[in-house]
């Protein structure tokens, strides 16, 4: 009996020692390049020591997504779909299926404000990867492209095949692929049994659990002005088990005769948006949704965008409007977390 109690006591001491060693104090950081931008992953590892396999897994996941959805890789899955003029069934990968399903839902919920077939118009205005310089297209040129714009022109059949209704339909997942990459990496880390981490790709993030000091992850929103540097913070938001993505018109644009033309194209009109919205930050359960909705709300404008966000469950937004005098005005959805002070 004494030996049994002694064994139990020793086991408890050993268990408490291991638990103490697996505190929130241990953190690893992985970083690199993907999808034409950078990624950064912070993981509070606790007792998990196989960080090499975790880093390899992250790189492998991001490489697979990039090779599937990048318009800059000649033989990527999406480029093979775009260059095919067949209206037959085109088999797609599991990643592509998941992104397409979310894309379809975004297209329907936003009434076409988000549209993954807008690429020809983006290229026409010189914002794509086709080597066309920024210019104002003729109305005739825009009108010629509009008939091939519309996500309804692509069907998903038997859960695994895409079918074009027009042979020249062009897919572009640029506004949600980064968000999907964030979600896939987050899923990988969760699968390793870790709950406290931050995944960021090109500014789109998913914050799980807490930081190594036990506090919530704090995410900065860039000042939505073309004169602001990337590290100038407008608002700081505390995130817990949520994703956040921000879209803006202050980084990618051109000016002609004093007028600014944004890279955000309204797929319904064919023209850059001009609704005074300069930044949209969306908080959602997944970064894929947050990424796509941020773009859609940029197109919809403050009033309609806010109404949409307040109608959708588990989604919040901060919409920043720039008035004629240069003043920035914030429009918050009903449940957007109160921004924190920069030093807290």
N, C-alpha and C positions, 0 to 999 in steps of 0.2 A: 504493500500500500504506500509505504514511504517512497519507494523507488518510482511508483507511478506518479505521485505528486511532484517528485523532483523532475521527472520527464516533462510533465505538463508545464511546470514552472520554466524549465529551460526552453521549451518550445515557444512559450509566450514571450520570453525575453528575446529570442531569435526573431519572432514575428514582428515585435515592436521595433526592433533594430532595423529590419528590412523596410518596414513601413516608414520609419523616420528617414531612411535613405532614399525613399521614393517620394520625396516631397515635391512641391511645385517649383522648387528652386532650380531644377535642371532644365535647360532649354537649348535646343539646337536650331540653327538657321540654315536653310538651303536657298540658293539663288541661282539664277541663270537667265538665258534668253529663250523666248518662245513666241510664236505667232507675231513676229515683227516687233516685239516689245520685251519687257523683262518680267520675271516672276520672283517672288520672295515668299518663303514659307517659314514660319516660326512654330516650333512644336515644343510644348512642355512635356518632356519625355518620361519623367518619373523613373520607374524601374526598367523601362524599355531601353535596351542597349544596341539593338541591331539597326543603327541609324544608316549604315551603308546600304542595306537592302531597301530601306525606306526611301533614301535619296534616289537610288536606281529606279525604284518603282515610280516615283514622281516624274523623273525624266522620261521613262518609258511611256507613261500615260500621256504626257504632253506631246511627245514625238508622234504618237499614234493619232492624236486629235489633229495636230498640225498637218500630218500627211493626208488626213481625210478631208479637212475643210479649208485649207489654205488656197487662196487664188494665186499665190506666188510660187507654188510648187506645180510644175507643169503636168505631172501625172497624178496629182492628188485626186481623191475620189470625186470631189465637187467639180474639178476641172474636166474630168472625164465625162461627168454628167452634162456639163455645159457645152462641151464640144460635140457631143453626140446629137445628131439630128433625128434620131429615131424617136418615134412616139410609142415604142414598145416598152416592155417592162425592164427597168434598170435596177438590178439588185444593189442594196445598200447595207453598210455595216451596222452593228448595234449602236455605236456612237451616233452615226448619222440618223438612225431611226429616232433616237431619243430627242435629238436636236430638232428634227423635222416635226415631231409631234408637238413640242413646245412652241415652235414657230407657227404652226397651224393655229394653235390656241391663241397666241398673241395677235395674229392677223385677224381672227374673228372678234376677239374682245375689243380690239382697238379700231374696228371697222376699217381696216386697211391702212391705218396710220403707220403701223409697222408692217413692212412688206419685204420679204427676203428676195424678191425678184427686181428690186429697184436698181440693181447694179448697172444696167445700160444707161440709165439717167445719170447716175453718179459718175460713170466714165465720160459721158457726154459733156458734163460740166468740168471735167479735168481733175476730179478727186479720186479716181480709181487707179488701177495699175496698168492701164493701157497705153501709157506714154503720151496721153493727150494733155496739153497744157491748159491751165485755167482760162476759160473764156465764156462769154455769154452766148449760148447757142441760139440759133434762129428758132422762132416758134415752129416753123415747119419741121425742123430737126427733132424737136421735142414731141410734136404730134406724131411723127413717124415711129417713135419709140413706145409711146403710151399703149398701143394695142398688145405689146408683149409683156406688159407689167401687170402683175396680179397673182398673188399666191394661190388663188383658186384655179390657176392654169396648171397646177401640178396635183396629182392624186397619189395617195399612198394605198397600195393594194396588197391584200393578204399580209399586212403588217411588215413587209420587207421589200417591196418593190415600188419605185417611183415611176409614174407615167406622165409624160408631158402631153398637154392638150394642144400645144403649139411647139413645133420643133426648135424654135429659136428662143425658148424661155431660158433665162439665165439666173442661177441661184447664187446668192451671196449671204453667207452666215457671219459676216464680219462684225455685226452688232450684237451677236449672242455667243459666238464661239469662245471668246475669252471667258465669259461667264460660265459656260459649260465646262471649260477647262478647270476653273476654280472648283466647281461642284465635284468633278471627277477626282481631283486631288484630295478634296475634303473627304470624299467617300473612301478613298484609299487609306487615309490616316485613321478614320473611324474604324475601318476594318482591322487595323492593327491594335485596336483596343485603347486608343488615346482620344481623350475628349477635349483637351485644352490646346488649341492651336489657332493660327491665323494664316490664311492662304490669300495671296494677292497676285493678280496678273494684270499688268498695265493699269493699275488703279482700281480694278474690280476686286472685291474682297468677300471672304466668308470668315466670320469670327465665331469660333466654337469654344464654349466654356469660358475660362478666365486666363489671365496672364500668369506668369510665374510668381508674381507678388499677390495673387488672389483677386486682383481688380479686374473689371471688365476691359475688354479691348477698346482702344480709343482710335477712331478713324477720322482723319482730317479731310475736309472738302476744300479743294483749291479755290482761291479767289477767282471768280469768273470774269476776269479782265485779260485782254490780250497782252497788257503790259506786266502782268503778274508772273513771277517765276513759279516753277513747279513746286517749290517748297513753301510758298506763301499760303497760309491757311485762312480760310474764310469762316468755317465752323468746324467744331469737333463733336463727333457723335460717339456715344458709348454703345457698343454692339455686344450682344450675347446670343449665341446660337442663331444668328441671322446673317444674311448677305446684304451687301450694299454696292450699287453701281452708280456712277455719275456720268452724264453726257453733257457736253457743252458745245457752244459755237465759237469759242474764243481761241482755239488752238489750230483749227484747220479751216481756213477761209481765204478768200482773196478780195481785193478791193479794185474797183474800176470807177473812175470819176467820183471818188469819195464815198461810194456805196459799197457796203460789205456784203459778200455773198457766202453764205455758210455751206459747209459740206453736208449738212443735214437736208436732204431732199424730200419734199413731200411727194410720195409715190403716186398720189392721185392727180396732182397738177403738173408735176414734172419740174417744178421750180424750187429753189432753196427756200426754207421757211423764213418768214420775216414777221414774227409775232412777238418780238421783244423778249422772248424767253432765252436766257443766256446759259442757264445751268439747270439740270434736273438730277436730283439724287433720289434713288429708289431703294427702299429697304424691303426685302422679301425673304421667303423661306429658302429660295434657291437663287444663286447668282445668275443662272440662265434667264430666269424671269426678270430679275432686277435689271440686267443688262438690256434686254429687249424693251422693257417698259420705259426705261430712261430715254431711249431713242424715240419711242412712240409719243411720249408726253412732250418731247421737244417739238414734234410735228403738230400735235393737237393744240398746243397753247395752254396757258395757265388755267383758264376757267374749265375747259372741257377735260383737260388732263387731270385736274384736281377732282372733278366729279367722277371720273373713271376710277381713280385710285381709291376714293372713299367708298366706291361701290364694290370693289374687289376685296375679298377677304385676305387678311394677313399681309397686306401691302401698305406701305406708308411712303410719303414723298415730301421733299423740299424742292419747290420750284422757285427759281430766282429770275425776276424780271428786271430788265434795265430800262428805266424810263428815258424819255427824250433828253432830260437834263443830266443824265449819267448816274442818277440815283439807283441803287440796287434795292429792290423790294422783295421780301421773302413771303412765299405762300406755302403754309404747312398743311398737310393732311391732318385729319382729326387725331391720329395716334402717333404722329412722328415724335420720337424722343427729344426732349428739350436739349438743345445743343449746350455743351459744356464750355467753360472758359478754357482758353488754350493752356493755361498753366496748371489746371487741375487734373 
